[in-house]
C-alpha cells in the first residue's frame, strides 16, 4: 500500500526522490522492528489484548499524523 501513495506524498510535501527514499526506508525498517516486537509480545501474552493494544497504538499514530501540514519540511544537518 505504501509504494502506491509515495508519488502523492512526494507531490504533497514537495520532496525529492532522495528524501522519498529515506522516508520509504525508515517506514520499512520501523515496520520490520515492530513486527518482531509485537510478534514476541503476541507469543508471550494474550493475543487478543496484544492486538487491541497494537490497533489502539496504530489509531493514535494515524490520528496524530492527520495534523501534519504540507508546510513541514526536511532540513538535513
KAWO-V19091 format. One record per residue. PSI is psi as a letter, one per 20 degrees, with the letter a starting at -180 (* if undefined). OMEGA is omega in whole degrees, 0 to 359 (999 if undefined). D_CENTER is the distance of its C-alpha to the mean C-alpha in Angstrom with 2 decimals. Layout:
PSI:OMEGA:D_CENTER
PSI:OMEGA:D_CENTER
This chain:
g:183:11.63
g:179:9.20
h:179:12.33
h:181:14.29
j:183:12.80
g:178:12.49
h:178:16.07
g:178:15.57
g:178:12.87
g:180:15.41
g:183:18.21
g:183:16.81
j:180:15.89
l:179:18.76
q:181:17.13
a:183:18.92
h:179:18.18
g:179:17.79
h:177:15.10
h:177:13.25
g:177:13.78
g:178:12.43
g:180:9.14
g:179:9.17
g:180:10.45
h:176:8.09
g:182:5.20
g:181:8.21
g:179:9.60
h:178:7.16
g:179:7.17
g:181:10.89
g:182:11.55
h:173:10.33
g:177:12.17
g:181:15.17
g:182:15.05
h:173:14.91
g:178:17.36
g:180:19.71
h:179:19.53
h:177:20.15
h:185:23.20
h:184:24.59
r:180:24.21
p:186:24.70
h:179:22.06
g:181:22.44
h:176:21.46
g:179:18.63
g:178:17.18
g:179:17.96
g:180:16.30
g:179:13.01
g:178:13.24
g:178:14.28
g:178:11.48
g:179:8.97
g:180:11.45
g:180:11.82
g:177:8.33
g:178:8.51
g:180:12.03
h:180:11.55
i:178:9.37
i:179:12.38
i:179:14.57
p:182:13.29
r:181:16.22
i:181:17.08
j:176:19.15
p:180:16.39
q:180:17.17
p:178:16.43
o:180:19.59
q:180:20.06
*:999:22.29
